């Protein structure tokens, strides 16, 4: 099953979850599962609320809902950047369930290069220590899929866009995962995708933001869908971020009150 399958969300929501293993690298409990329903089966990730570690700046027990909210905003853009994600009961209680994404081999989206310029086809992020007293320039691909994801991250206020959260699929689609620390009312954008900072938004991005603004208006369909998942203040802050992006017409730039790049970056 691909992420573009319109029945994926139904399978995730209604199917029987069977835990197959645990992803130990994850900071919160992340269980690799299969989900079966009416003769269909797919692999998925299940993150129970009970397995969320407390954070100082996000209310306890809210990360799963934020992951689903990020998926709903992604769907509203029409870009399909977040794999199908639902909130449901499971073997360890309520949690987020997201379709597993198989990644394409040899899809280079990040690189370290010598010198001070990124070179054709790349965008500079910043300098990184690579050992032996040497530094190298960390770059990301000048890829329209990444540029769309940078816009989505600005809208949802993603505080943790690491390189490992970028999943290029064999069908050419790009997906972003791990959206538990999003939608905060304070500016917490922290990402590797700063390559377009200060540059004008594309015409496509402006059209998408206009549509998002309407869908997020009070009584709008997206606002109604987000209401059970994030707070009214967080929905209002999302509206404000969309309006700010449209007013400036530019990709946001790093602020001075919050680290601009997540750690570890990859």
SULMO-V502277 format. One record per residue. N is the residue number from 0. D_FIRST is the distance of its C-alpha to the first C-alpha in Angstrom with 2 decimals. Layout:
N_D_FIRST / N_D_FIRST
//
This chain:
0_0.00 / 1_3.81 / 2_6.80 / 3_8.26 / 4_6.64 / 5_9.97 / 6_9.25 / 7_7.48 / 8_11.13 / 9_12.37 / 10_10.26 / 11_11.45 / 12_14.88 / 13_15.60 / 14_13.93 / 15_16.09 / 16_15.94 / 17_17.11 / 18_18.43 / 19_18.05 / 20_19.98 / 21_21.31 / 22_20.98 / 23_24.71 / 24_24.94 / 25_23.88 / 26_26.92 / 27_25.72 / 28_24.14 / 29_20.46 / 30_18.86 / 31_15.85 / 32_14.35 / 33_11.97 / 34_11.50 / 35_11.89 / 36_12.86 / 37_14.23 / 38_12.87 / 39_9.19 / 40_8.28 / 41_6.46 / 42_8.71 / 43_10.64 / 44_14.15 / 45_16.87 / 46_20.15 / 47_22.87 / 48_25.72 / 49_28.14 / 50_27.03 / 51_27.78 / 52_30.83 / 53_33.51 / 54_34.02 / 55_37.36 / 56_36.16 / 57_33.25 / 58_33.88 / 59_32.73 / 60_29.63 / 61_28.19 / 62_25.60 / 63_22.60 / 64_23.64 / 65_24.02 / 66_20.46 / 67_19.32 / 68_22.08 / 69_20.91 / 70_17.46 / 71_19.44 / 72_21.75 / 73_19.07 / 74_17.63 / 75_21.26 / 76_21.79 / 77_19.17 / 78_18.19 / 79_14.81 / 80_16.01 / 81_14.90 / 82_11.39 / 83_11.06 / 84_13.91 / 85_16.00 / 86_19.31 / 87_19.66 / 88_21.73 / 89_20.76 / 90_22.65 / 91_24.76 / 92_25.16 / 93_23.70 / 94_21.37 / 95_18.55 / 96_14.97 / 97_12.42 / 98_8.78 / 99_9.27 / 100_9.39 / 101_10.21 / 102_13.35 / 103_15.10 / 104_18.39 / 105_21.68 / 106_20.69 / 107_24.01 / 108_24.19 / 109_27.17 / 110_30.34 / 111_33.92 / 112_36.62 / 113_40.37 / 114_42.58 / 115_42.54 / 116_40.48 / 117_36.72 / 118_37.06 / 119_35.34 / 120_31.66 / 121_31.86 / 122_32.87 / 123_35.08 / 124_34.23 / 125_37.33 / 126_39.19 / 127_38.17 / 128_40.29 / 129_39.20 / 130_42.01 / 131_45.52 / 132_46.57 / 133_44.32 / 134_42.04 / 135_39.31 / 136_37.64 / 137_34.08 / 138_32.13 / 139_28.74 / 140_27.45 / 141_28.73 / 142_25.22 / 143_24.52 / 144_21.16 / 145_23.17 / 146_25.82 / 147_23.57 / 148_22.48 / 149_26.21 / 150_26.90 / 151_24.28 / 152_25.77 / 153_29.20 / 154_28.30 / 155_26.81 / 156_29.47 / 157_27.24 / 158_29.56 / 159_27.41 / 160_25.49 / 161_25.58 / 162_24.42 / 163_22.08 / 164_20.22 / 165_19.18 / 166_15.82 / 167_15.46 / 168_12.06 / 169_12.27 / 170_11.66 / 171_14.80 / 172_13.77 / 173_15.57 / 174_14.80 / 175_17.51 / 176_17.36 / 177_20.18 / 178_21.86 / 179_24.10 / 180_27.32 / 181_27.13 / 182_29.12 / 183_32.45 / 184_35.47 / 185_37.10 / 186_36.08 / 187_34.01 / 188_31.94 / 189_31.48 / 190_29.29 / 191_29.24 / 192_28.60 / 193_32.26 / 194_32.63 / 195_33.05 / 196_35.30 / 197_38.03 / 198_36.69 / 199_36.27 / 200_32.96 / 201_31.42 / 202_31.99 / 203_28.29 / 204_28.33 / 205_31.44 / 206_29.97 / 207_26.93 / 208_29.41 / 209_31.59 / 210_28.80 / 211_27.90 / 212_31.58 / 213_31.80 / 214_28.73 / 215_30.19 / 216_33.65 / 217_35.12 / 218_33.73 / 219_30.84 / 220_27.33 / 221_25.90 / 222_28.98 / 223_28.57 / 224_24.95 / 225_26.08 / 226_29.21 / 227_27.90 / 228_26.31 / 229_29.01 / 230_32.74 / 231_34.65 / 232_36.21 / 233_32.87 / 234_31.74 / 235_35.11 / 236_34.77 / 237_31.43 / 238_33.28 / 239_36.04 / 240_33.84 / 241_32.40 / 242_35.99 / 243_37.24 / 244_34.76 / 245_35.76 / 246_39.43 / 247_39.43 / 248_37.10 / 249_36.33 / 250_33.74 / 251_35.17 / 252_37.26 / 253_37.54 / 254_39.95 / 255_42.67 / 256_42.11 / 257_38.79 / 258_37.53 / 259_35.59 / 260_33.37 / 261_31.50 / 262_32.66 / 263_31.47 / 264_30.05 / 265_27.28
//
